[in-house]
Amino acid sequence: MKIGVYPGSFDPFTVGHLDVLTSACRLFDEVYVAVLKHPSKHAVFTDSERQEMIRRVVDTEGLANAKVACFDGLLVDYAKQVGASHIIRGLRAITDFEYEFQIDAVNRHLAPDLHTVYFMASPKHSFLSSSNVREIGTYCGNIVGLVPQCNIEIIGERLARQ
């Protein structure tokens, strides 16, 4: 069985993330969408809120082989824990690649049998990031088409209160 881990802060989960997840679900038997607990980051949404929003997307999109979880610590340790052989990452631009290349090198040092698979963002999502969504939403801008429809209300309301 081919198992992949798609890690991230997902604060919030965007249609770009969904694009990567959908592609990964076609390639892997199981995909763990792993929300990173990062104490030094000040997320807008709690760990459990982010997991719930992703679960809603997974259910709405019918991604039966996607599982949603939360982890802290080293990604390579979490990947071993769930039996994953691959890390799933999305790339939007060359600057993403430079960052991801460094992370991959460290992960390969720690776990040589764990490989990273990269999915290129669809051109229509290449500009999109969670930080873009947070900024637009904070100023009550239109986030339709940037986040999955099933989460528009909760994301829009929370960001407007920031």
C-alpha positions as CSV (number, residue, x, y, z in Angstrom):
1,M,0.0,0.0,0.0
2,K,1.4,3.4,-1.0
3,I,0.9,6.0,1.8
4,G,1.7,9.7,1.6
5,V,1.7,12.5,4.1
6,Y,0.6,16.0,3.1
7,P,1.8,18.2,5.9
8,G,1.1,21.9,6.4
9,S,-0.3,24.5,8.7
10,F,-3.4,24.9,6.4
11,D,-4.4,28.2,8.1
12,P,-6.8,28.1,6.3
13,F,-7.0,25.2,3.8
14,T,-7.3,26.8,0.3
15,V,-8.4,25.6,-3.1
16,G,-4.7,25.3,-4.0
17,H,-4.3,22.8,-1.1
18,L,-7.4,21.0,-2.4
19,D,-5.8,20.8,-5.9
20,V,-2.7,19.1,-4.5
21,L,-4.7,16.8,-2.3
22,T,-6.9,15.7,-5.1
23,S,-3.9,14.9,-7.3
24,A,-2.2,13.0,-4.4
25,C,-5.4,11.0,-3.7
26,R,-5.2,9.7,-7.3
27,L,-1.6,8.6,-6.9
28,F,-1.6,7.1,-3.3
29,D,-3.7,4.5,-1.7
30,E,-3.9,6.6,1.5
31,V,-3.1,10.3,2.1
32,Y,-2.7,11.7,5.5
33,V,-3.4,15.5,5.5
34,A,-1.4,16.3,8.6
35,V,-2.0,19.6,10.3
36,L,1.2,20.8,12.0
37,K,1.0,21.9,15.6
38,H,3.5,24.7,15.7
39,P,3.6,26.5,19.0
40,S,5.7,29.5,17.7
41,K,3.1,30.2,14.9
42,H,0.1,32.1,15.9
43,A,-2.6,30.5,13.8
44,V,-5.9,32.1,13.2
45,F,-7.7,28.8,13.5
46,T,-7.1,26.2,16.2
47,D,-5.6,22.8,15.3
48,S,-9.0,21.2,15.8
49,E,-10.8,23.9,13.7
50,R,-8.3,23.3,10.8
51,Q,-8.8,19.6,11.0
52,E,-12.6,19.9,11.0
53,M,-12.5,22.3,8.0
54,I,-10.3,19.8,6.1
55,R,-12.5,16.9,7.0
56,R,-15.5,18.9,5.7
57,V,-13.6,19.4,2.4
58,V,-12.6,15.7,2.2
59,D,-16.2,14.6,2.8
60,T,-17.6,17.1,0.3
61,E,-15.2,16.2,-2.4
62,G,-15.6,12.4,-1.8
63,L,-11.8,11.9,-1.2
64,A,-12.3,8.5,0.6
65,N,-8.6,7.7,0.8
66,A,-7.7,11.0,2.6
67,K,-7.4,11.0,6.3
68,V,-7.1,14.1,8.4
69,A,-4.8,14.2,11.4
70,C,-2.6,16.5,13.5
71,F,1.0,16.1,14.5
72,D,3.8,17.8,16.3
73,G,7.5,17.1,16.2
74,L,9.5,15.9,13.2
75,L,7.6,15.1,10.0
76,V,9.8,12.1,9.4
77,D,8.8,10.6,12.7
78,Y,5.1,11.2,12.0
79,A,5.5,9.6,8.5
80,K,7.1,6.5,10.0
81,Q,4.3,6.3,12.6
82,V,1.6,6.2,9.9
83,G,3.7,3.9,7.6
84,A,4.2,6.6,4.9
85,S,6.8,6.2,2.2
86,H,6.3,9.7,0.7
87,I,5.8,13.3,1.7
88,I,3.5,15.3,-0.5
89,R,4.2,18.9,-1.3
90,G,2.8,21.5,-3.6
91,L,4.9,24.0,-5.6
92,R,3.6,27.3,-6.9
93,A,6.8,29.0,-8.1
94,I,10.6,28.6,-8.2
95,T,10.9,30.2,-4.8
96,D,8.8,27.4,-3.3
97,F,11.2,24.9,-4.9
98,E,14.2,26.4,-3.3
99,Y,12.6,26.2,0.2
100,E,11.3,22.7,-0.4
101,F,14.7,21.5,-1.8
102,Q,16.3,22.4,1.5
103,I,13.6,20.7,3.6
104,D,13.8,17.6,1.4
105,A,17.6,17.4,2.0
106,V,17.1,17.5,5.7
107,N,14.4,14.9,5.6
108,R,16.5,12.6,3.5
109,H,19.3,12.9,6.0
110,L,16.9,11.9,8.8
111,A,15.0,9.3,6.8
112,P,16.7,8.2,3.6
113,D,13.8,5.9,2.6
114,L,11.2,8.7,2.8
115,H,10.8,10.5,-0.5
116,T,9.1,13.7,-1.4
117,V,6.7,14.0,-4.3
118,Y,5.9,17.5,-5.7
119,F,2.7,18.6,-7.4
120,M,2.7,21.7,-9.4
121,A,-0.1,24.1,-8.6
122,S,-2.6,24.7,-11.4
123,P,-1.8,28.0,-13.0
124,K,-5.0,29.4,-11.7
125,H,-3.8,28.7,-8.2
126,S,-0.2,29.7,-8.6
127,F,-0.7,33.0,-6.7
128,L,-2.7,31.6,-3.9
129,S,-1.5,31.1,-0.3
130,S,-3.1,30.9,3.1
131,S,-1.5,34.3,4.0
132,N,-3.2,35.9,0.9
133,V,-6.5,34.5,2.0
134,R,-6.0,35.8,5.6
135,E,-5.1,39.2,4.4
136,I,-8.1,39.5,2.0
137,G,-10.5,38.1,4.6
138,T,-9.2,40.4,7.3
139,Y,-10.2,43.4,5.1
140,C,-13.6,41.7,4.4
141,G,-12.6,41.0,0.8
142,N,-14.1,38.4,-1.4
143,I,-12.6,34.9,-0.7
144,V,-15.0,33.0,-2.9
145,G,-12.9,30.8,-5.2
146,L,-9.9,30.9,-2.9
147,V,-11.1,28.5,-0.2
148,P,-13.5,25.5,-0.6
149,Q,-17.1,26.6,-0.7
150,C,-18.0,24.4,2.3
151,N,-15.7,26.5,4.5
152,I,-16.4,30.1,3.2
153,E,-18.7,31.1,6.0
154,I,-16.5,30.0,8.9
155,I,-13.3,31.4,7.3
156,G,-14.9,34.7,6.2
157,E,-16.5,35.3,9.6
158,R,-13.3,34.6,11.6
159,L,-11.0,36.7,9.4
160,A,-13.4,39.6,9.4
161,R,-13.1,39.7,13.2
162,Q,-9.3,39.9,13.1
